[in-house]
Amino acid sequence: MKKNEILRIAGLTKSYSGQRVVDQISLSIDRNEFLTLLGPSGCGKTTTLRMVGGFETPDSGEIFYENQIINAIPPYRRNINTVFQNYALFPHLNVGDNIAFGLRCSKKQEKEIRLKIGEMLELVNLPGFEKRSIASLSGGQQQRIAIARALVNEPGLLLLDEPLGALDLKLRQGMQNELKRIQKQVGITFIYVTHDQEEALSMSDNIAVMNGGRIQQYGTPVDIYNEPENTFVADFIGESNIIPGIMKKDFLVSLAGVDFACVDKGFRENENINAVIRPEDIIISSPDEKAALRGKVTSTIFRGVHWEMTVETDHTTWLIHNTVQASPGDNIGMSFEPDAIHIMRKDREEQV
Amino acid sequence: MKNRFNRYAWPYALWAGLIIVLPLLVIVAFSFTKDGSFSLDGYKLFFTPLYLQVLFKSLDLAVKATLICLLVGYPIALLISREDSRRKNTLMLLLMLPMWINFLLKTYAWRPILGNTGLLNSILEAIGLGKVQFLYTEGAVLLGMVYNFIPFMILPILSVLDKMDYKLIEAARDLGADNRRVFFKVILPLSLPGIISGISLVFMPSVSTFIIPVILGGGQDMLIGNLIERQFLKVGNWNFGSSISVILMLVILSTMIILSLFDREKRGET
């Protein structure tokens, strides 16, 4: 038992009509942590969150909050609040009364409530909005009110279910910074559910990548991006070239028939592995003898920050991101640094 | 756009003019005449204790019937709205089924149930409780109203509850509201539009019905609907009948205005 732990999930399982949506999930979350459950739709992330919130009952497994099993405790008695996907603000109440809802449930003094509403509106940058009706707010403003309504109860844990999903790109990026700031300021543990890897990478302290009801990898954003444990994670987080290969010995891997120096060791001799090479880590050169691999550019797309190119070699197709442009039909050489190659064990393959 | 709307609207305008507005005007005209010349006699006659009592009796029964429909209908609507869609459809069908049967027939069917030698009294006698006078009482009239009009209360409430975002209920529970609070602070206020249309749909036919008191009340309690019917069909005083009709319309109209004000005020408060 870690001293700083606020929530622990052990072997959580949930099925809907025979379909296992959440399959033996275990997790531990520390106080003040920002944890993200990241995965494609249907991966079980929202169901996991709803079980923590108390809206679904697990088939098996335990949820410990502050070291107490809370499986059977109804949502209204959990010291946990939720920011819902489409905000779920009460349309018949104004902004102030929406925020006050939780405080009135716990029979706080009206004077204290007024004070707290003001504080919360300051926190979410909407001071003076008490009397506004919900219908008069923009999507971004509704989002902030939903956060204020949950945070005003000073929960031990805040659950956020794809809270930025309905906002447009620019607003979403602004709200990412805002959320992070709010979390730091109030010092409350956040569990954040999203399918957007960029959101997850930029906000989280830790990420649990989920697929098929299971956690595929748990770690910091840097670890998850740089050292994906299996092809699912490599593919889902950022873009990647996944190349099957053979680990010849420590620090030497054979990919596409060519030997490369790498930084990994501890594999069996000639163990079959998959290697991940990020598109931005591939170095383009002229197709001469010095290039490790040679291929022909088949397409070039302008992406703003960089050019995205696909290159055919004898073995496979490569995705390359580079600020230097090569045109379709060009023959180019490719190479990469040893630390650009991330080796994944085959036995860590996606667990479904 | 506007022109096209007008073109397609004129058959309705014609219909409404001939079938609704014209007869209404005729009734209003009749209500202000006596023997072919202008007169307020119809209204003067109505505002005497005898007839005012009939109006109050009608209002009293209609309010009671509406309240019973609301208190019984709301839980039914709530229960149906929580069923899955297949059971919901079955229950709604059961709710509508009686509406396919002729109104008179349905009301008459209560007589062999409530009568002195009827089903209910036979049962009561058999278990030794003795006869009770059910038929030809105010209670029987109320029963007839509730029985006939309760679907008009349930359906609009059900349709509002059905469309309610379930996430709102979850949000309330999440914020610490127990079931009681969820109901009174979220479900009930959000279903107010359904309640208000339900009230109007039940109150209107209840206050003006004349068949139910005749069949189940035995004509003992004269209601305003009976009064109008009698003026037209038995007494032959069309002018007085028209005056009462206009008053009844004004009563209903003001009820609707009060209800809609209440609805708007509730919304304006937010």
Chai-1 contact restraints between the chains, C-beta under 6 A:
chainA,res_idxA,chainB,res_idxB,connection_type,confidence,min_distance_angstrom,max_distance_angstrom,comment,restraint_id
A,F55,B,E170,contact,1.0,0.0,6.0,A-B,restraint_1
A,P75,B,R173,contact,1.0,0.0,6.0,A-B,restraint_2
A,P75,B,D174,contact,1.0,0.0,6.0,A-B,restraint_3
A,Y76,B,R173,contact,1.0,0.0,6.0,A-B,restraint_4
A,Y76,B,G176,contact,1.0,0.0,6.0,A-B,restraint_5
A,Y76,B,A177,contact,1.0,0.0,6.0,A-B,restraint_6
A,Y76,B,D178,contact,1.0,0.0,6.0,A-B,restraint_7
A,N81,B,D174,contact,1.0,0.0,6.0,A-B,restraint_8
A,T82,B,D174,contact,1.0,0.0,6.0,A-B,restraint_9
A,F84,B,K167,contact,1.0,0.0,6.0,A-B,restraint_10
A,F84,B,A171,contact,1.0,0.0,6.0,A-B,restraint_11
A,A88,B,K167,contact,1.0,0.0,6.0,A-B,restraint_12
A,A88,B,L168,contact,1.0,0.0,6.0,A-B,restraint_13
A,A88,B,A171,contact,1.0,0.0,6.0,A-B,restraint_14
A,H92,B,P189,contact,1.0,0.0,6.0,A-B,restraint_15
A,H92,B,L190,contact,1.0,0.0,6.0,A-B,restraint_16
A,H92,B,T270,contact,1.0,0.0,6.0,A-B,restraint_17
A,L93,B,T270,contact,1.0,0.0,6.0,A-B,restraint_18
A,N94,B,T270,contact,1.0,0.0,6.0,A-B,restraint_19
A,F101,B,L175,contact,1.0,0.0,6.0,A-B,restraint_20
A,G102,B,L175,contact,1.0,0.0,6.0,A-B,restraint_21
A,G102,B,G176,contact,1.0,0.0,6.0,A-B,restraint_22
A,C105,B,L175,contact,1.0,0.0,6.0,A-B,restraint_23
A,C105,B,G176,contact,1.0,0.0,6.0,A-B,restraint_24
A,C105,B,A177,contact,1.0,0.0,6.0,A-B,restraint_25
A,S106,B,G176,contact,1.0,0.0,6.0,A-B,restraint_26
A,S133,B,T270,contact,1.0,0.0,6.0,A-B,restraint_27
